[in-house]
Amino acid sequence: MTWDYFVYILAQNINEVAEFPEGFSSGFVDEVTTRFYEGDREGARSRYMRETEGDFQIPQLIQNVIPNFSSLPSPHWLGIQVDFELLTPWYSKDDRLFHVMDNPVRKDRVFGVPFMAASSWKGMLRWACRMEAGLLEHLEKHGGKLEGWRDPNWILHLFGNEKEKKENFHRGALVFFPTWFNKIGFEVINPHDRKRRAGTKPIYYEVVPGRRIKVERKPDGSEEKVEIEGAKGTLSLLYAPWPGMKPEAEPVDVLMELLKAIEKLLTTYGISAKRTVGWGTANILRWRAFHKERGTAEKNARDGLWNEIQGWLSEGGSP
């Protein structure tokens, strides 16, 4: 008898067949990873990629905790949701150390579902807001350094101070929620030797796939290009200011800038690690806003949603 879980897998010659997405965090990953490190590197990795690539159903328990802003407790709060489809792959490195892939995508530890954490949304959206406020021009003038940069009041109002700031520290008015994805795919980056102009060693990435073209062979031998939709997700955030919060800001002064930054982040900057090579860009499908007294607004474009929110603000003074 052994108390070593991975030795037990090899000794019993266990071959896990797990349903997904739960299989991404259960014995299936442990089994193929154990065989990978025992020497069957190509076989284990090929089996993992073959069996995990594709779509899966997000567990109902996760669907039940996706925020529903239809019954907000305060008329001063505003819920915002943005549905999007990935055009290019999304990647964020998982913190699981023992894995068959060198670069596994981040997944929930219990359900195995790929997700973008609320903290990641906050950091990226704060950066996008800073770019809208002139951060790029500041970096160009100061040799790429952030020294001397001060967030304008509308950004402090939305996001609060940096964690390192001890004096006058306060949280922001925005509350963020995670985004869950229902697809797994794989990308390969193959660095080339400059002299031989040939690949050196392929680097595999497990990703949430974007929209792509797949070539399918017909029975008559001809080939047909088929466009496959990218994974879809929803950005959910809650604008929830409280009485007396500082710095004070009028919703009309901050919400328009926030919506502009959301659109720029998703469609231009990207929300993925390795976004400097174009990963993580998306097409926005739908904008929604929720209010306790004024109901729900749903629009195809940012300007349409903003016009609706402006009408709410002019009617009652609060969102």
C-alpha positions in Angstrom: 0.0 0.0 0.0 1.2 3.5 -0.8 0.2 6.9 0.4 1.7 8.6 -2.7 -1.2 9.4 -5.0 0.8 9.6 -8.2 2.7 6.4 -7.5 -0.7 4.8 -7.0 -1.9 6.0 -10.4 1.0 4.3 -12.1 1.0 1.1 -10.0 -2.7 0.5 -10.7 -2.4 1.4 -14.4 -5.3 3.7 -14.0 -6.7 5.3 -17.2 -9.1 8.1 -16.2 -12.0 9.0 -18.5 -13.6 12.1 -17.0 -16.6 14.2 -18.0 -15.8 17.8 -18.6 -15.4 20.5 -17.3 -15.0 18.7 -14.0 -12.3 16.6 -15.5 -10.0 19.6 -15.9 -9.5 19.6 -12.1 -9.8 15.9 -11.3 -7.9 12.6 -11.8 -7.8 12.8 -15.5 -5.3 15.7 -15.5 -3.3 14.0 -12.7 -3.2 10.7 -14.7 -2.0 12.1 -18.0 0.5 14.4 -16.3 2.0 11.5 -14.3 2.5 9.6 -17.5 4.0 12.7 -19.1 6.7 13.0 -16.5 7.2 9.2 -16.5 8.4 9.5 -20.1 5.4 9.2 -22.4 5.5 12.9 -23.2 4.1 12.9 -26.7 1.4 10.3 -26.0 0.2 11.9 -22.7 0.1 15.4 -24.2 -1.6 14.3 -27.4 -4.3 12.4 -25.4 -4.9 15.5 -23.2 -5.2 17.8 -26.2 -7.4 15.4 -28.1 -9.9 14.7 -25.3 -10.2 18.3 -23.9 -10.4 20.4 -27.0 -13.8 21.8 -27.8 -17.0 23.0 -26.1 -18.5 21.9 -22.8 -21.4 22.8 -20.6 -20.8 25.2 -17.7 -22.1 23.6 -14.5 -25.4 24.8 -13.3 -24.0 25.8 -9.9 -21.7 28.3 -11.6 -24.6 29.6 -13.7 -26.6 30.2 -10.6 -23.9 32.6 -9.1 -23.5 34.7 -12.3 -24.7 38.1 -11.1 -28.3 39.1 -11.8 -28.8 42.8 -11.5 -32.6 42.8 -12.0 -33.2 43.5 -8.3 -30.7 46.0 -7.1 -31.2 47.2 -3.5 -30.4 50.9 -4.1 -31.5 53.4 -6.7 -28.0 54.9 -6.6 -26.5 51.7 -8.0 -26.2 50.7 -11.6 -25.4 47.2 -13.0 -23.6 46.9 -16.3 -23.1 43.7 -18.4 -21.3 43.4 -21.7 -21.6 40.2 -23.8 -18.6 39.6 -26.1 -17.2 37.0 -28.5 -13.4 36.4 -28.6 -11.8 37.1 -31.9 -8.4 36.0 -30.8 -7.3 33.4 -28.1 -7.6 34.3 -24.5 -4.9 33.1 -22.1 -4.0 33.5 -18.4 -1.6 31.1 -16.8 -3.0 28.6 -14.4 -1.3 28.3 -10.9 -1.4 24.5 -11.0 2.2 23.4 -10.8 1.8 19.7 -11.9 0.3 19.7 -15.4 0.8 18.0 -18.7 0.9 21.4 -20.5 3.7 23.9 -20.0 1.2 26.7 -20.2 -2.2 25.6 -19.0 -5.0 28.1 -19.1 -6.4 29.4 -15.7 -9.3 27.3 -14.4 -11.5 27.2 -11.3 -9.9 24.7 -8.9 -13.2 23.0 -8.1 -15.1 23.0 -11.4 -12.3 23.1 -13.9 -13.9 25.9 -15.9 -11.7 28.5 -17.5 -12.3 31.9 -16.1 -11.0 35.4 -15.9 -10.9 36.6 -12.3 -12.6 39.7 -11.0 -9.2 41.1 -9.9 -7.9 40.7 -13.5 -10.8 42.7 -14.8 -10.2 45.4 -12.3 -6.5 45.8 -13.1 -7.0 45.8 -16.9 -10.0 48.2 -16.8 -8.1 50.6 -14.5 -5.3 50.5 -17.1 -7.7 51.2 -20.0 -9.2 54.1 -18.1 -5.7 55.5 -17.5 -5.0 55.3 -21.2 -8.2 57.2 -21.8 -7.0 59.8 -19.3 -3.7 60.4 -21.0 -1.3 57.8 -19.6 0.3 57.1 -23.0 1.3 60.7 -23.4 2.7 60.7 -19.9 4.8 57.7 -20.5 6.2 59.1 -23.8 7.2 62.3 -22.0 8.9 60.5 -19.1 10.8 57.8 -20.8 8.2 55.0 -20.2 8.2 55.7 -16.4 5.0 56.0 -14.3 6.6 58.4 -11.9 4.7 61.6 -11.5 1.4 60.1 -12.8 -1.7 60.9 -10.7 -5.0 59.3 -11.4 -7.8 61.9 -12.1 -10.6 62.0 -9.6 -13.0 60.0 -11.8 -10.6 57.0 -11.8 -10.1 57.2 -8.1 -13.8 57.4 -7.6 -14.3 54.2 -9.7 -11.3 52.1 -8.6 -10.1 53.6 -5.3 -6.4 54.0 -4.3 -3.6 51.5 -5.0 -3.2 48.9 -2.3 0.2 50.3 -1.3 -1.2 53.7 -0.4 -1.7 53.9 3.3 -2.8 57.5 3.8 -6.4 58.4 2.8 -6.9 54.9 1.4 -10.4 54.1 0.2 -12.1 51.5 -2.1 -13.7 52.5 -5.4 -17.3 52.5 -6.4 -17.0 49.5 -8.9 -17.5 45.9 -7.9 -16.2 43.3 -10.4 -17.3 39.7 -11.1 -15.4 36.8 -12.8 -16.1 35.8 -16.4 -16.5 32.1 -17.3 -15.7 30.5 -20.6 -17.0 27.2 -22.1 -14.3 26.3 -24.7 -10.8 25.0 -24.6 -8.3 25.2 -27.5 -4.6 25.1 -28.2 -2.1 27.3 -29.8 1.6 26.7 -30.7 4.3 29.3 -30.8 7.4 28.0 -32.6 10.5 30.3 -32.1 12.8 30.2 -35.2 16.5 30.1 -35.2 17.7 33.2 -37.0 20.5 31.5 -38.9 18.7 28.3 -40.0 15.3 30.0 -40.2 13.8 26.9 -38.8 11.7 26.2 -35.7 13.7 25.3 -32.5 11.2 24.0 -30.0 7.4 24.4 -30.2 5.8 26.0 -27.1 2.2 24.8 -26.5 -0.4 27.1 -24.9 -3.8 25.9 -23.7 -6.2 28.8 -24.4 -9.8 29.8 -24.7 -10.2 30.0 -28.5 -11.2 33.0 -30.5 -13.0 33.0 -33.8 -11.1 30.9 -36.4 -11.2 29.3 -39.8 -11.2 25.5 -40.0 -10.5 23.6 -43.2 -12.8 20.5 -43.5 -12.4 17.8 -46.2 -15.5 16.7 -48.0 -16.3 13.1 -49.1 -15.3 14.0 -52.7 -11.8 15.0 -51.5 -12.3 18.8 -51.9 -11.7 21.2 -49.0 -14.1 23.7 -47.5 -13.3 26.6 -45.1 -15.7 26.8 -42.2 -15.7 29.7 -39.7 -16.0 28.6 -36.1 -17.3 31.0 -33.5 -15.0 32.1 -30.7 -15.8 31.5 -27.1 -18.4 33.9 -25.6 -18.2 35.6 -22.2 -19.8 38.4 -20.2 -18.2 41.3 -18.3 -20.3 42.1 -15.2 -19.7 45.0 -13.0 -21.7 47.0 -10.4 -21.4 50.8 -10.0 -22.2 51.1 -6.2 -21.2 54.4 -4.7 -22.0 55.0 -1.1 -23.0 58.3 0.7 -20.1 60.5 1.4 -17.5 58.5 -0.5 -14.4 60.5 -1.6 -13.5 61.7 -4.1 -17.0 62.6 -5.0 -18.1 62.4 -8.6 -21.3 62.8 -10.6 -22.4 59.6 -12.4 -22.7 61.5 -15.7 -19.0 62.5 -15.4 -17.7 58.9 -14.8 -20.0 56.5 -16.5 -19.4 57.7 -20.1 -15.6 57.4 -19.5 -16.1 54.0 -18.1 -18.1 52.7 -21.1 -15.5 54.1 -23.5 -12.7 52.4 -21.6 -14.6 49.1 -21.6 -15.1 49.2 -25.4 -11.5 50.1 -26.0 -10.2 47.4 -23.7 -12.3 44.6 -25.4 -12.0 45.7 -29.0 -8.5 47.2 -29.2 -6.2 46.5 -26.2 -7.3 43.0 -25.5 -7.9 41.2 -22.1 -5.4 38.4 -22.3 -1.9 37.7 -21.3 0.3 38.1 -24.4 -2.1 40.8 -25.6 0.9 42.5 -27.1 0.8 39.9 -29.9 -3.0 40.5 -30.4 -4.4 37.9 -28.0 -7.7 38.6 -26.2 -9.4 41.0 -28.5 -13.2 40.6 -28.8 -16.3 41.7 -30.6 -19.0 43.2 -28.4 -22.4 41.6 -28.9 -24.6 43.3 -26.5 -24.6 46.1 -23.8 -27.0 46.0 -20.8 -27.7 48.3 -17.9 -29.8 47.6 -14.8 -31.5 50.0 -12.4 -33.7 49.5 -9.4 -36.4 52.0 -10.5 -35.9 52.4 -14.3 -35.6 48.7 -15.2 -33.3 47.3 -17.9 -31.8 48.8 -21.0 -30.4 46.5 -23.7 -28.6 47.9 -26.8 -26.3 46.7 -29.6 -24.0 49.7 -29.4 -22.3 51.7 -26.6 -23.8 55.0 -27.7 -27.3 53.6 -27.6 -26.8 52.4 -24.0 -25.2 55.7 -22.9 -28.2 57.6 -24.4 -30.5 55.4 -22.3 -28.4 56.0 -19.1 -28.3 59.7 -19.7 -32.1 59.7 -19.8 -32.2 58.0 -16.5 -29.8 60.5 -15.0 -31.8 63.5 -16.3 -35.0 62.1 -15.0 -34.0 61.6 -11.4 -30.5 62.8 -10.7 -29.2 59.4 -9.7 -28.6 56.4 -12.0 
